[in-house]
Every structure is written in C-alpha cells, then in structure tokens.
Amino acid sequence: MTIDTLDSHRIDVRRQTGRTGAELSGIDLRDADDAAIAALRQALLAHRVVFLRDQSLDSAAHIRFAERLGSVTLGHPTLPPLTADPEVLKLESQGGTAANQWHTDVTFVERPPTFSILRAVAIPEVGGDTLWANTVAGYEDLPDDLRTLADGLRAVHSNAHDYSRLDTSRYKTAFTEEQIEYYKHFAALSYETEHPVVRIHPETGERALLLGGFAYRLVGHGGLESTDLIRILQSYITRPENTVRWKWRKGDVVIWDNRSTQHYATADFSGHRHVQRVTTNGERAVGLDGRESVSLQGDASDYYRAA
C-alpha cells in the first residue's frame, strides 16, 4: 500500500486499493485545526472514502466534527431519533437495520447528503464489514455506447426499500407499543425524487453514476427495461476493482463522499453491531444537460434544517 503525506498538513494517507479508499493517520477529529480539516477534505475528494482508527468521539464530538464539513441534517427523513441528538442516526443489529444493498445515502430526497460520517460504537468479533464503490470509476469504465445512453437518462428514487425502516413485526418485544406506533407513523412517509443518472460532481467536475438501491425506474422506460438497464449500469459501479472493504474496530470513524460513492454493509455476523451516522446537507444533482434533481413526492424541508 502507498503512504503519502499531504503537503498542507502532516497527515499520512495510506491508499487501500488502486481506485478507492484511504486510511488517514496523524489527525484527531476532536481537536483538528483548520489546516487538518482542509487536508482531510482534500483526501476525501481524492479517495472518495477515508478511514480513521482510534477516534474517541461521543455524539456531541461526532456532530461538532460533521459541522466542520458542512451544515448537518436530521438523522433520517422518516425515522425518529433513537438518541438525545436528532442529528444522529443510530443503527443497531438488534433493531432490524441491515444496509446490505448497494446504495448512496438518502437519494430518495432531492438533496441527498454531501458527506456521511459513521462511527463504530460496538462491532462483532467477526463479520459486519462495509464496502464502498467508486461511482466515478464506474462511469469511466462504461463503454462509449453505454456512456452515451447513461448521459441522457434520469431515474426515479424511492424510499420504499429503505434499509433503515424498522420491521416492527419482528421486534415487538424490544419496543413499547408507543415506540412501535411512532415508527409506523414515520415509516408511512413516502418520498420520490427524479435524479440524473449521470451527475456532475460540484467540487471536482467529475462525472459519476447516481443509482443504487433506491433507484427503481428510468424516466421514459417501462419496468422490465428500467430494471435491466439499471442492473447493467450498476454492475460497472460495483466491479471489484472499484471497491474497498473495511473491517471495523470500535472507535473507527469512516467518512465518505455521497456524490461519488455507494456502500454496502455485509449482514454476515451475529451478536451486536452498533454504528451511528451523521450526514451533512447536500445539493440537487446536476446532469450533463444542466437539469437538476426534482422532488416528485414528499417534503424533506425538516430533514435539511436539522431542527
């Protein structure tokens, strides 16, 4: 693996694969100065996802760090908070949350998060790794004819298959009736957004595929045709050479750019897995024709405000 040192600050960057991911050392997220944050952001844009070991963050420090990358969202557009901090999305194995599908966070709203910051609170002894895929590399891997096709496509994303929804029928003994009713209320909210399939990264100018598990239909195409085309394009994103896999340890923090990645949490473990996520506000995706994302259903204003 290659180790580089960012010129702007003494941070070591250990690349994890040829195309995706880097482990950073020499930075403490609790008290990093502005130069260190700028260097981290530089590494994040270059490597798509960055991994930091042995970070002693609690919820308050987690949120404070996220705010240095941008204004924060609520933890989730539909789920109620399970901690005292509404900005934090708590994901625990016994809560029924398993993100074992390739996805980009919250693409069913018109302004998906820019960055996601995930910290490990409890990790099983074996299993529970997370994989990330590089959506810029996926686009660049497309043959010319598929790239031309993708450039003009738009896809509808829905939260109908949101991995964060609680299966209340399976976990009735773990929650009170009031909690179950609260979950059902939030799970009843529906969101749909139309995004360009190829978006322009607003900071780097790169082209990236915007698909993943919430994309279910292509505008102007029938159901079977949409499924087949999405499957073909998605397969270029998740080629092994475009991915990186991280084996978690308690105290790890992982930060990724939702504008250039998808991720997948493996459901190959037993026992307790507890991670917490904070996300920063994003912008509407812009396609090659200049058209932006459009909300079709649902008002996510509260989610963006993190009130």
SEMI-695034 format. One record per residue: residue number from 1; residue in three letters; y, x, z of N, C-alpha, C, CB in turn. Coordinates in steps of 0.02 Angstrom, whole numbers. Atoms other than C-alpha are relative to their C-alpha. Last residue first. Glycine has a CB too. Layout:
residues N
pos  code  n.y  n.x  n.z  ca.y  ca.x  ca.z  c.y  c.x  c.z  cb.y  cb.x  cb.z
NUM  ALA  Y  X  Z  Y  X  Z  Y  X  Z  Y  X  Z
...
//
This chain:
residues 307
pos  code  n.y  n.x  n.z  ca.y  ca.x  ca.z  c.y  c.x  c.z  cb.y  cb.x  cb.z
307  ALA  -39  27  -56  1072  -1708  686  -44  -10  62  33  -66  -19
306  ALA  30  -26  -61  977  -1594  568  38  -23  62  -3  77  -2
305  ARG  -51  -11  -52  1100  -1644  432  -28  32  62  33  -65  18
304  TYR  -44  -56  17  980  -1621  287  49  16  56  38  -16  -63
303  TYR  39  -61  1  846  -1731  365  43  61  -15  -56  -5  -52
302  ASP  10  -22  -70  973  -1865  407  -39  65  3  -36  -54  40
301  SER  -63  -26  -28  1027  -1878  225  -9  27  71  53  -53  -1
300  ALA  15  -57  -44  848  -1894  160  62  28  34  -35  55  -39
299  ASP  -63  -32  -17  870  -2068  84  -14  54  52  52  -52  27
298  GLY  -8  -30  -66  712  -2130  -1  66  36  9  -56  48  13
297  GLN  14  45  -56  663  -2165  -181  9  38  65  -71  -30  -5
296  LEU  21  65  26  708  -2093  -351  -12  -51  55  -63  8  -41
295  SER  38  41  -48  807  -1940  -297  -15  -68  -31  39  -8  66
294  VAL  -26  68  -11  861  -1835  -446  -45  -36  49  6  -39  -68
293  SER  48  46  -31  840  -1647  -470  34  -66  15  -29  31  65
292  GLU  20  -11  -69  970  -1566  -580  -55  -48  21  60  -6  47
291  ARG  9  62  -38  993  -1558  -769  -28  17  69  -47  -48  -37
290  GLY  -56  13  -45  1063  -1395  -838  -7  -63  42  62  -4  -39
289  ASP  -49  41  36  944  -1391  -987  60  -18  43  -32  -64  -25
288  LEU  -30  -41  53  847  -1246  -911  52  -38  -40  -55  25  -47
287  GLY  44  -18  55  818  -1349  -755  36  41  -53  -30  -61  -31
286  VAL  -34  6  65  920  -1350  -595  -48  25  -54  67  40  -1
285  ALA  24  -46  51  838  -1382  -426  36  -15  -66  -77  -5  -9
284  ARG  38  31  54  946  -1476  -303  -22  53  -50  42  -55  -36
283  GLU  -42  32  50  998  -1367  -157  -44  -35  -52  46  52  -34
282  GLY  2  -24  69  915  -1310  2  49  -36  -45  -69  -8  -27
281  ASN  -19  47  53  940  -1327  188  -1  32  -69  69  -28  14
280  THR  -72  1  14  848  -1207  301  14  -45  -60  26  71  -13
279  THR  -20  -9  69  675  -1237  374  75  -3  -8  -33  -53  -45
278  VAL  -70  20  8  599  -1214  546  19  14  -72  47  38  51
277  ARG  -39  -15  60  410  -1210  570  72  -25  8  -32  -30  -62
276  GLN  -61  40  2  295  -1201  720  45  24  -56  37  4  68
275  VAL  -56  -35  30  114  -1142  725  60  -47  0  -17  24  -73
274  HIS  -65  29  -13  -31  -1195  835  54  45  -31  12  -9  76
273  ARG  -49  -34  42  -213  -1167  792  66  -35  7  -23  1  -75
272  HIS  -71  17  -4  -341  -1212  924  42  43  -47  25  8  72
271  GLY  -42  -18  -57  -528  -1218  902  73  -16  -13  -7  73  15
270  SER  9  49  -54  -625  -1213  740  45  22  58  -75  -5  22
269  PHE  2  -23  -69  -575  -1124  581  -18  -58  46  67  31  21
268  ASP  66  -29  -9  -593  -1135  393  -10  24  71  -9  59  -48
267  ALA  28  42  -53  -447  -1251  351  -72  22  15  1  -75  -19
266  THR  72  10  4  -351  -1122  250  -25  -39  61  -37  67  -6
265  ALA  28  -19  -65  -163  -1146  244  -75  -16  0  36  -38  59
264  TYR  62  37  -14  -97  -1146  65  -28  26  66  -53  9  -58
263  HIS  44  -27  -51  72  -1088  0  -56  -48  16  40  17  63
262  GLN  40  54  -29  187  -1106  -150  -42  32  55  -44  -36  -54
261  THR  67  -4  -27  326  -985  -192  -32  -69  9  1  35  67
260  SER  41  -44  42  486  -950  -288  -71  6  26  32  68  -4
259  ARG  -21  5  70  615  -1078  -230  -44  42  -46  72  21  -8
258  ASN  31  59  31  526  -1101  -64  18  -8  -73  19  -62  38
257  ASP  -49  31  43  573  -923  -14  -34  -58  -36  31  51  -51
256  TRP  9  2  72  461  -870  127  54  -39  -35  -68  -29  -17
255  ILE  -58  32  33  473  -811  306  -13  0  -74  67  36  18
254  VAL  3  -7  73  323  -767  415  57  -41  -30  -69  -22  -29
253  VAL  -48  44  33  336  -735  602  -5  15  -75  74  11  27
252  ASP  -22  -12  69  190  -664  698  53  -50  -20  -60  -4  -48
251  GLY  -63  -36  2  185  -681  888  25  16  -70  -7  63  38
250  LYS  -51  31  -42  1  -729  897  63  44  1  -27  -10  72
249  ARG  8  -17  -70  -91  -646  754  55  -36  39  3  77  11
248  TRP  -49  9  -54  -112  -717  580  -22  33  65  12  -74  11
247  LYS  40  14  -60  -216  -651  437  46  0  60  -58  51  8
246  TRP  -22  -28  -63  -104  -662  283  -46  -23  56  72  -19  16
245  ARG  31  35  -56  -163  -687  104  18  36  65  -78  -3  -9
244  VAL  8  -45  -57  -60  -641  -50  -29  -42  57  68  35  21
243  THR  3  25  -69  -61  -724  -220  -5  57  51  -60  -45  8
242  ASN  -66  24  -19  -7  -692  -400  3  -19  74  19  -59  -42
241  GLU  -48  -55  3  -157  -581  -443  71  -21  19  0  29  -70
240  PRO  4  -47  -57  -274  -716  -377  53  56  -3  -68  31  2
239  ARG  44  -54  18  -210  -844  -504  -2  51  56  22  33  -67
238  THR  47  -19  -53  -123  -980  -406  -54  49  -24  -32  -61  28
237  ILE  -34  -20  -62  32  -1000  -515  -50  31  49  34  -61  33
236  TYR  -32  -65  11  -63  -998  -680  36  25  63  50  -5  -58
235  SER  50  -53  -1  -180  -1135  -621  29  69  -12  -54  -14  -51
234  GLN  11  -22  -69  -32  -1248  -581  -49  58  3  -26  -58  42
233  LEU  -57  -40  -20  15  -1256  -765  -9  28  71  65  -42  -3
232  ILE  -3  -61  41  -159  -1313  -816  57  45  23  8  -18  -74
231  ARG  56  -44  -19  -178  -1436  -671  3  66  -39  -68  -35  -12
230  ILE  -18  -30  -65  -5  -1510  -703  -55  49  21  9  -55  53
229  LEU  -53  -49  13  -50  -1536  -887  21  35  65  60  -33  -32
228  ASP  26  -59  36  -216  -1617  -846  53  53  -10  -28  -22  -68
227  THR  46  -37  -42  -148  -1733  -712  -24  63  -34  -60  -44  18
226  SER  -38  -34  -53  0  -1785  -817  -45  43  42  38  -50  44
225  GLU  -35  -56  34  -112  -1824  -966  41  40  51  45  -27  -56
224  LEU  50  -52  16  -226  -1928  -856  32  61  -32  -53  -28  -46
223  GLY  32  -27  -59  -81  -2025  -780  -48  57  -15  -35  -54  36
222  GLY  44  44  -38  25  -2051  -934  -35  37  56  -51  -32  -46
221  HIS  71  -11  12  167  -1939  -991  -41  -46  45  -19  74  13
220  GLY  16  11  71  353  -1973  -1013  -73  11  -17  41  46  -41
219  VAL  -41  51  32  401  -1898  -844  -18  -4  -74  76  14  10
218  LEU  -50  -29  44  258  -1796  -775  37  -56  -36  -33  48  -52
217  ARG  -10  33  66  165  -1869  -626  54  37  -39  20  -74  9
216  TYR  57  41  21  87  -1808  -463  8  -31  -69  -11  -55  50
215  ALA  -14  19  70  193  -1666  -395  -60  -39  -27  15  63  -45
214  PHE  -39  61  -1  170  -1664  -204  18  -24  -71  63  9  41
213  GLY  39  59  -17  27  -1539  -212  38  -65  1  -30  9  65
212  GLY  32  3  -65  120  -1402  -304  -26  -70  15  48  21  54
211  LEU  55  48  2  248  -1401  -447  -31  -5  70  -55  20  -53
210  LEU  -9  43  -58  411  -1309  -473  -51  -56  -4  74  -29  4
209  LEU  32  66  6  374  -1165  -592  7  -38  66  -75  8  -19
208  ALA  59  11  -42  499  -1023  -579  -27  -69  -13  18  9  75
207  ARG  29  65  13  632  -948  -693  -65  -6  39  -13  -10  -76
206  GLU  68  2  27  733  -804  -624  -22  -72  -13  -49  35  48
205  GLY  -1  20  70  923  -811  -604  -69  -3  -32  42  48  -39
204  THR  26  -55  42  909  -711  -442  4  -16  -74  -71  15  19
203  GLU  -23  -65  -21  1014  -817  -323  -21  56  -47  -25  16  69
202  PRO  -73  -5  -3  1005  -993  -396  26  68  21  25  -51  47
201  HIS  -13  -22  -69  823  -978  -453  75  13  6  -41  65  18
200  ILE  -34  -65  0  818  -1075  -615  16  18  72  65  -2  -44
199  ARG  -66  -3  -31  690  -1215  -611  28  70  -6  -4  -21  74
198  VAL  -23  -69  -1  544  -1252  -727  71  0  29  -2  33  -71
197  VAL  61  -40  -12  453  -1415  -692  17  74  1  -52  -15  -55
196  PRO  23  -37  59  623  -1499  -674  -63  39  17  56  48  -25
195  HIS  -23  -69  5  623  -1614  -523  -16  28  -69  -32  43  55
194  GLU  15  -30  65  609  -1803  -503  33  69  -3  26  -45  -59
193  THR  -54  -38  32  605  -1858  -322  -25  27  -66  26  57  45
192  GLU  19  -25  66  502  -1986  -227  61  34  -31  -25  -58  -46
191  TYR  -48  -38  39  509  -2026  -43  -30  18  -67  22  64  39
190  SER  24  -28  64  420  -2157  61  57  35  -36  -30  -54  -45
189  LEU  -55  -19  44  445  -2199  245  -27  34  -63  48  47  37
188  ALA  -12  53  48  292  -2285  321  57  17  -48  15  -65  36
187  ALA  44  -9  57  236  -2123  403  11  -53  -53  -73  -1  22
186  PHE  -26  -54  42  389  -2133  515  -43  10  -62  4  65  40
185  HIS  -66  18  25  340  -2302  585  27  53  -48  49  -9  59
184  LYS  10  48  55  156  -2257  597  67  -20  -30  -37  -62  25
183  TYR  25  -35  59  201  -2102  698  -7  -48  -59  -67  33  14
182  TYR  -56  -41  24  304  -2204  821  -19  37  -63  23  50  54
181  GLU  -45  45  35  164  -2332  836  60  37  -29  24  -56  47
180  ILE  33  20  62  43  -2192  879  45  -46  -41  -68  -34  15
179  GLN  -4  -56  47  163  -2121  1007  -30  -17  -67  -34  61  29
178  GLU  -69  -6  22  184  -2290  1091  9  56  -50  46  11  60
177  GLU  -12  51  50  -4  -2316  1094  71  4  -26  -14  -70  29
176  THR  -10  66  -28  -22  -2151  1185  12  -50  -57  60  0  49
175  PHE  -68  24  -1  -92  -2000  1095  3  -69  33  29  -3  -70
174  ALA  -46  -55  -14  -247  -1889  1102  72  -24  9  -3  51  -55
173  THR  7  -21  -69  -374  -2030  1117  50  54  19  -70  24  13
172  LYS  -26  49  -47  -313  -2112  957  -3  22  72  -38  -65  -8
171  TYR  -26  -34  -59  -339  -1953  856  29  -49  51  52  50  -20
170  ARG  45  -53  -24  -450  -2004  710  22  27  68  -2  57  -49
169  SER  66  29  -12  -368  -2172  670  -48  51  30  -29  -28  -64
168  THR  3  31  -66  -196  -2094  693  -68  -30  15  53  -54  7
167  ASP  54  48  8  -218  -1976  546  -11  -33  67  -65  34  -28
166  LEU  51  2  -51  -48  -1892  567  -52  -53  -17  30  -12  69
165  ARG  11  66  -28  55  -1856  412  -59  2  49  -14  -51  -56
164  SER  -26  6  -68  98  -1673  393  -10  -69  31  73  19  1
163  TYR  48  -26  -48  -16  -1647  242  22  -9  72  -13  72  -13
162  ASP  -31  -49  -44  97  -1760  137  -50  22  54  64  -27  32
161  HIS  55  -43  -23  -10  -1848  8  26  55  46  -37  31  -60
160  ALA  60  41  -11  104  -1997  -25  -58  41  27  -20  -34  -64
159  ASN  30  -18  -64  255  -1882  -1  -63  -40  15  50  -9  56
158  SER  4  54  -50  297  -1896  -186  -30  27  65  -42  -59  -27
157  HIS  33  -23  -62  352  -1776  -324  3  -56  51  32  66  27
156  VAL  -16  42  -58  395  -1836  -501  -43  24  59  -13  -76  -15
155  ALA  55  27  -39  390  -1701  -634  26  -41  58  -46  56  26
154  ARG  -23  19  -67  507  -1649  -774  -57  -36  35  65  -45  -4
153  LEU  33  51  -40  453  -1555  -929  37  -13  65  -72  20  15
152  GLY  -30  66  10  560  -1464  -1057  -28  -55  43  -7  -19  -71
151  ASP  -73  -3  -4  529  -1283  -1006  33  -69  -5  27  44  -55
150  ALA  -21  7  -70  345  -1321  -973  76  -3  6  -27  57  42
149  LEU  14  68  -24  311  -1351  -1158  27  -10  70  -76  -14  -1
148  THR  -46  44  36  397  -1190  -1213  -10  -72  23  -10  6  -76
147  ARG  -66  -10  -30  303  -1095  -1078  51  -45  -33  21  74  -7
146  LEU  -3  37  -63  139  -1171  -1135  68  8  34  -56  23  47
145  ASP  0  72  16  170  -1112  -1314  2  -42  63  -62  -17  -41
144  ASP  -64  25  27  227  -938  -1260  -1  -75  -12  15  36  -65
143  PRO  -8  -18  70  78  -902  -1148  60  -36  -30  -65  -18  -40
142  LEU  15  52  50  115  -930  -964  3  29  -70  48  -59  7
141  ASP  68  -8  27  107  -774  -855  -17  -51  -54  -50  -6  56
140  GLU  1  -57  46  296  -770  -830  -68  10  -32  22  63  36
139  TYR  -36  17  62  291  -944  -756  -4  56  -51  73  -16  16
138  GLY  39  52  35  155  -897  -632  33  -21  -65  -9  -60  45
137  ALA  53  -34  37  249  -736  -591  -43  -50  -37  -43  42  48
136  VAL  -34  -36  55  400  -841  -543  -51  35  -43  52  50  28
135  THR  -10  48  54  288  -961  -444  42  30  -58  34  -62  26
134  ASN  -64  -17  30  220  -821  -333  11  -45  -61  3  75  -20
133  ALA  3  -14  71  78  -887  -226  70  6  -28  -40  -54  -37
132  TRP  -60  16  38  60  -883  -37  -10  20  -73  62  35  29
131  LEU  -10  -34  63  -100  -889  66  66  -24  -30  -59  -13  -49
130  THR  -43  35  49  -119  -934  249  8  43  -61  70  -17  31
129  ASP  -48  -41  38  -261  -880  365  43  -46  -44  -38  52  -44
128  GLY  -68  26  -6  -339  -1006  486  51  43  -35  18  -6  71
127  GLY  -22  51  46  -501  -909  507  72  -22  12  -45  -60  6
126  VAL  21  -11  69  -573  -814  655  25  -58  -42  -78  6  -6
125  GLU  27  -68  5  -506  -793  831  -19  17  -72  -60  8  46
124  PRO  72  -6  -13  -401  -949  815  -23  72  -10  -39  -47  -45
123  ILE  38  -13  61  -211  -929  825  -74  5  16  26  64  -36
122  ALA  70  -10  -19  -88  -994  955  -41  3  -65  -27  -57  47
121  VAL  2  11  -72  102  -988  944  -70  11  27  25  -71  18
120  ALA  67  12  -26  120  -915  769  3  -4  76  -49  55  -22
119  ARG  22  -47  -53  293  -928  694  -65  -23  30  55  6  54
118  LEU  58  24  -37  344  -1005  527  -20  52  52  -59  -16  -47
117  ILE  13  -52  -50  515  -985  445  -54  -27  46  65  21  39
116  SER  41  24  -55  538  -1084  284  -15  59  46  -66  -35  -25
115  PHE  46  -44  -35  681  -1042  167  -39  -38  53  38  59  32
114  THR  -5  -66  31  775  -1141  35  -51  48  31  72  28  8
113  PRO  -27  -56  -38  716  -1312  91  4  64  -42  -43  13  60
112  PRO  52  -33  -41  691  -1450  -37  29  61  35  -60  20  -43
111  ARG  -23  -67  -19  850  -1540  -95  -53  32  45  69  -2  36
110  GLU  -36  -30  56  796  -1694  -193  27  69  16  57  -45  -21
109  VAL  -71  16  -6  660  -1743  -71  38  39  -52  26  16  73
108  PHE  -10  71  14  475  -1747  -119  70  -24  15  -49  -41  40
107  THR  -28  11  67  477  -1558  -132  8  -73  -18  -44  34  -52
106  VAL  -44  58  2  456  -1546  57  31  -11  -69  55  8  52
105  ASP  -20  46  -54  380  -1372  66  48  -54  -23  31  39  56
104  THR  -64  -26  -22  302  -1298  -91  28  -51  49  49  12  -61
103  HIS  -61  40  0  120  -1344  -107  60  45  13  -5  -57  52
102  TRP  -57  -40  23  -57  -1281  -132  62  -44  -5  -16  34  -68
101  GLN  -13  12  70  -173  -1388  -27  59  44  -20  14  -77  -15
100  ASN  47  -33  45  -249  -1347  140  3  -29  -71  -71  -4  27
99  ALA  -37  -8  63  -96  -1394  243  -44  36  -51  66  39  11
98  ALA  34  -53  37  -202  -1460  386  32  5  -69  -77  -13  -6
97  THR  -40  -30  53  -118  -1564  519  -38  57  -33  68  25  27
96  GLY  19  24  66  -238  -1675  615  39  31  -56  9  -73  -2
95  GLY  -44  55  22  -154  -1652  783  -15  -25  -69  71  22  3
94  GLN  27  62  -26  -299  -1550  851  43  -60  -17  -9  5  75
93  SER  64  19  31  -253  -1410  732  -26  -65  27  -51  55  11
92  GLU  58  -21  -40  -72  -1403  787  -63  -27  -30  7  -24  73
91  LEU  62  12  36  85  -1407  681  -57  28  41  1  31  -71
90  LYS  57  -27  -37  253  -1423  770  -64  -20  -37  -1  -26  74
89  LEU  60  36  18  402  -1449  654  -60  34  33  -10  -4  -77
88  VAL  65  -34  0  557  -1383  742  -55  -49  -21  -15  31  69
87  GLU  3  -43  58  735  -1442  703  -69  31  -10  52  55  6
86  PRO  16  39  60  717  -1590  822  -4  43  -64  51  -53  -10
85  ASP  -46  -21  52  706  -1470  971  -16  -37  -65  -2  77  -10
84  ALA  -68  20  -20  627  -1547  1126  52  16  -54  19  34  65
83  THR  -28  -45  -49  458  -1534  1040  69  -26  18  4  74  -27
82  LEU  48  -5  -55  348  -1657  948  21  51  51  -69  17  -27
81  PRO  11  -65  -31  487  -1710  830  -50  -4  57  66  28  26
80  PRO  -43  -11  -58  462  -1872  733  -12  69  30  -11  -54  53
79  LEU  33  -6  -65  382  -1861  561  49  10  56  -51  57  -1
78  THR  33  62  -21  466  -1928  404  -31  3  69  -52  -18  -49
77  PRO  -36  61  18  596  -1802  342  -31  -64  29  4  -7  -74
76  HIS  35  34  55  523  -1654  439  37  -65  -16  -74  -15  19
75  GLY  67  -28  9  585  -1525  564  -37  -30  -59  -40  -10  62
74  LEU  48  26  -48  765  -1576  539  -68  30  -14  -2  -77  -2
73  THR  17  71  9  858  -1458  427  -32  -27  63  -48  -9  -61
72  VAL  70  22  -8  941  -1292  466  -6  -75  -11  -26  19  69
71  SER  2  57  -45  1102  -1218  399  -71  -28  1  52  -54  -22
70  GLY  -30  61  29  1071  -1050  317  -1  -55  52  -37  -21  -63
69  LEU  18  4  72  986  -881  340  30  -61  -33  -76  -1  -8
68  ARG  -31  -59  32  1072  -842  506  -18  4  -74  -22  64  36
67  GLU  -70  16  15  1030  -1020  562  37  60  -32  36  -21  63
66  ALA  -2  39  62  845  -977  549  72  -14  -21  -38  -66  9
65  PHE  12  -44  57  870  -841  681  4  -38  -66  -69  34  7
64  ARG  -59  -44  8  952  -960  802  -10  48  -58  13  40  64
63  ILE  -54  38  33  815  -1090  773  60  45  -12  20  -61  42
62  HIS  24  17  67  674  -967  814  56  -35  -39  -62  -46  4
61  ALA  -11  -60  40  772  -900  962  -21  -11  -72  -37  59  30
60  ALA  -72  -10  6  783  -1076  1035  15  61  -44  32  9  69
59  SER  -29  48  48  600  -1113  998  75  12  -10  -10  -71  26
58  ASP  12  67  -23  537  -953  1079  35  -47  -48  25  -10  74
57  LEU  -46  56  8  526  -792  983  -23  -61  38  9  -17  -75
56  SER  3  41  -61  440  -633  1038  52  -56  -3  12  44  64
55  GLN  -66  28  -13  406  -554  868  -4  -49  58  28  -35  -64
54  ASP  -23  -12  -68  250  -446  866  73  -21  11  -7  74  17
53  ARG  45  2  -58  218  -439  679  41  5  65  -52  57  -4
52  LEU  -23  -41  -56  336  -481  536  -47  -10  59  73  -18  20
51  PHE  41  8  -60  280  -545  366  26  48  53  -75  13  -16
50  VAL  2  -60  -42  390  -570  213  -33  -16  66  72  28  11
49  VAL  21  16  -68  370  -693  69  -3  65  39  -68  -38  1
48  ARG  14  72  -6  451  -695  -104  -19  -22  70  -56  -18  -47
47  HIS  72  6  -12  443  -503  -124  -24  -72  11  -20  42  59
46  ALA  40  -45  42  614  -465  -200  -75  -15  4  13  71  19
45  LEU  -11  18  70  710  -614  -130  -45  42  -46  73  10  -19
44  LEU  27  67  11  634  -588  42  7  -22  -73  34  -50  46
43  ALA  73  -6  7  666  -401  39  -32  -67  -16  -30  29  65
42  GLN  13  -38  61  851  -430  4  -75  7  -12  33  69  5
41  ARG  -9  47  55  856  -565  139  -13  35  -67  71  -30  1
40  LEU  57  46  0  782  -442  264  5  -49  -59  -3  -39  66
39  ALA  57  -37  26  912  -312  216  -62  -43  -4  -13  62  42
38  ALA  -12  -8  72  1053  -437  240  -58  37  -32  66  37  -13
37  ILE  12  65  30  980  -485  410  10  3  -76  46  -54  30
36  ALA  73  11  0  970  -301  459  -16  -67  -32  -27  2  72
35  ALA  29  -43  51  1150  -271  406  -75  -10  -4  16  74  16
34  ASP  -11  29  66  1208  -422  505  -30  42  -56  75  -9  -12
33  ASP  -71  2  19  1129  -361  666  6  -25  -72  32  70  7
32  ALA  -14  -39  61  954  -409  724  74  -6  -17  -43  -25  -59
31  ASP  -66  -31  -6  950  -473  904  18  42  -61  2  44  62
30  ARG  -41  28  -54  805  -596  917  70  29  1  -34  13  66
29  LEU  -38  59  22  732  -556  746  44  -29  54  -48  -52  -26
28  ASP  13  49  -52  682  -380  800  44  -61  -16  14  28  73
27  ILE  -50  53  -11  677  -267  647  -25  -47  54  16  -38  -66
26  GLY  -65  -30  -17  591  -100  615  55  -50  9  20  48  -53
25  SER  -1  -27  -68  442  -171  523  67  34  11  -59  49  12
24  LEU  -60  -35  -22  427  -282  370  -10  25  71  61  -46  -4
23  GLU  -6  -2  -73  265  -334  286  59  43  19  -66  27  33
22  ALA  -13  -66  -31  283  -375  102  4  -9  76  66  31  -27
21  GLY  6  -11  -72  224  -517  -9  13  71  22  -67  -19  21
20  THR  -21  49  -49  184  -550  -192  -8  27  71  -39  -65  -7
19  ARG  -50  48  22  164  -454  -354  31  -42  56  -31  -47  -49
18  GLY  -43  -24  54  65  -294  -329  57  -47  -18  -41  12  -60
17  THR  35  3  64  -1  -345  -160  48  24  -54  -26  -73  -16
16  GLN  67  24  -14  48  -319  22  -44  -7  -62  4  -66  35
15  ARG  22  50  47  203  -212  0  -73  -18  13  9  24  -73
14  ARG  67  -18  23  253  -120  158  -25  -56  -46  -49  10  61
13  VAL  27  55  40  440  -129  184  -67  22  -29  50  -21  -58
12  ASP  56  -21  42  511  -18  321  -31  -61  -33  -53  39  41
11  ILE  56  45  -3  680  -73  385  -54  25  -48  21  -74  -18
10  ARG  64  -35  -11  815  55  422  -56  -51  13  6  48  59
9  HIS  17  1  -71  961  -39  346  -69  31  7  1  -73  28
8  SER  -53  31  -39  1055  -46  181  -14  -2  75  13  -70  -24
7  ASP  -57  -44  -9  943  80  96  52  -29  47  32  14  -66
6  LEU  -60  30  30  785  -23  121  61  43  17  10  -72  25
5  THR  -51  11  -51  642  93  163  61  -27  -34  16  66  39
4  ASP  -68  -19  20  487  83  55  46  -11  60  24  -42  -61
3  ILE  -50  10  -52  303  83  103  67  25  -27  -20  36  66
2  THR  -62  -38  6  176  57  -36  47  -16  58  35  -14  -67
1  MET  -60  42  0  0  0  0  62  44  0  0  -47  61
//
